């Protein structure tokens, strides 16, 4: 529809507004954050499994 096209062009404009080094920094931060959460979830899962094997 017409609305979704408008949103897409807005997204493109937003990318153009942000200087690419800043955009790269933001992306790296986001990735690092996701990785940190994934590691934490893995540790929690590992601890749960460890507790199961101990008992």
C-alpha positions as YAML, in Angstrom:
chain: A
units: angstrom
residues:
- id: 1
  name: UNK
  ca: [0.00, 0.00, 0.00]
- id: 2
  name: UNK
  ca: [0.92, 3.68, -0.19]
- id: 3
  name: UNK
  ca: [1.59, 3.96, 3.56]
- id: 4
  name: UNK
  ca: [4.25, 1.23, 3.67]
- id: 5
  name: UNK
  ca: [6.07, 2.89, 0.77]
- id: 6
  name: UNK
  ca: [6.13, 6.17, 2.69]
- id: 7
  name: UNK
  ca: [7.63, 4.44, 5.74]
- id: 8
  name: UNK
  ca: [10.33, 2.83, 3.61]
- id: 9
  name: UNK
  ca: [11.39, 6.18, 2.17]
- id: 10
  name: UNK
  ca: [11.47, 7.61, 5.70]
- id: 11
  name: UNK
  ca: [13.78, 4.79, 6.76]
- id: 12
  name: UNK
  ca: [16.12, 5.52, 3.86]
- id: 13
  name: UNK
  ca: [16.13, 9.21, 4.70]
- id: 14
  name: UNK
  ca: [16.92, 8.40, 8.33]
- id: 15
  name: UNK
  ca: [19.96, 6.38, 7.22]
- id: 16
  name: UNK
  ca: [21.12, 9.34, 5.13]
- id: 17
  name: UNK
  ca: [20.71, 11.76, 8.04]
- id: 18
  name: UNK
  ca: [23.03, 9.80, 10.33]
- id: 19
  name: UNK
  ca: [26.73, 10.04, 9.39]
- id: 20
  name: UNK
  ca: [27.91, 6.53, 8.53]
- id: 21
  name: UNK
  ca: [30.57, 6.32, 11.28]
- id: 22
  name: UNK
  ca: [27.83, 7.05, 13.83]
- id: 23
  name: UNK
  ca: [25.58, 4.49, 12.16]
- id: 24
  name: UNK
  ca: [28.37, 1.89, 12.29]
- id: 25
  name: UNK
  ca: [28.97, 2.66, 15.98]
- id: 26
  name: UNK
  ca: [25.27, 2.25, 16.71]
- id: 27
  name: UNK
  ca: [25.15, -1.05, 14.85]
- id: 28
  name: UNK
  ca: [28.24, -2.35, 16.66]
- id: 29
  name: UNK
  ca: [26.76, -1.35, 20.03]
- id: 30
  name: UNK
  ca: [23.54, -3.16, 19.16]
- id: 31
  name: UNK
  ca: [25.41, -6.30, 18.10]
- id: 32
  name: UNK
  ca: [27.58, -6.22, 21.24]
- id: 33
  name: UNK
  ca: [24.43, -5.86, 23.36]
- id: 34
  name: UNK
  ca: [22.76, -8.82, 21.64]
- id: 35
  name: UNK
  ca: [25.91, -10.94, 22.06]
- id: 36
  name: UNK
  ca: [26.09, -10.05, 25.77]
- id: 37
  name: UNK
  ca: [22.46, -11.08, 26.29]
- id: 38
  name: UNK
  ca: [23.00, -14.31, 24.34]
- id: 39
  name: UNK
  ca: [26.04, -15.18, 26.47]
- id: 40
  name: UNK
  ca: [24.12, -14.46, 29.66]
- id: 41
  name: UNK
  ca: [21.23, -16.66, 28.53]
- id: 42
  name: UNK
  ca: [23.71, -19.41, 27.67]
- id: 43
  name: UNK
  ca: [25.28, -19.16, 31.14]
- id: 44
  name: UNK
  ca: [21.86, -19.36, 32.80]
- id: 45
  name: UNK
  ca: [20.96, -22.40, 30.70]
- id: 46
  name: UNK
  ca: [24.32, -23.99, 31.54]
- id: 47
  name: UNK
  ca: [23.79, -23.37, 35.27]
- id: 48
  name: UNK
  ca: [20.31, -24.93, 35.07]
- id: 49
  name: UNK
  ca: [21.71, -27.99, 33.29]
- id: 50
  name: UNK
  ca: [24.58, -28.16, 35.81]
- id: 51
  name: UNK
  ca: [22.14, -28.13, 38.72]
- id: 52
  name: UNK
  ca: [20.13, -30.92, 37.11]
- id: 53
  name: UNK
  ca: [23.18, -33.16, 36.70]
- id: 54
  name: UNK
  ca: [24.37, -32.46, 40.28]
- id: 55
  name: UNK
  ca: [21.05, -33.44, 41.92]
...
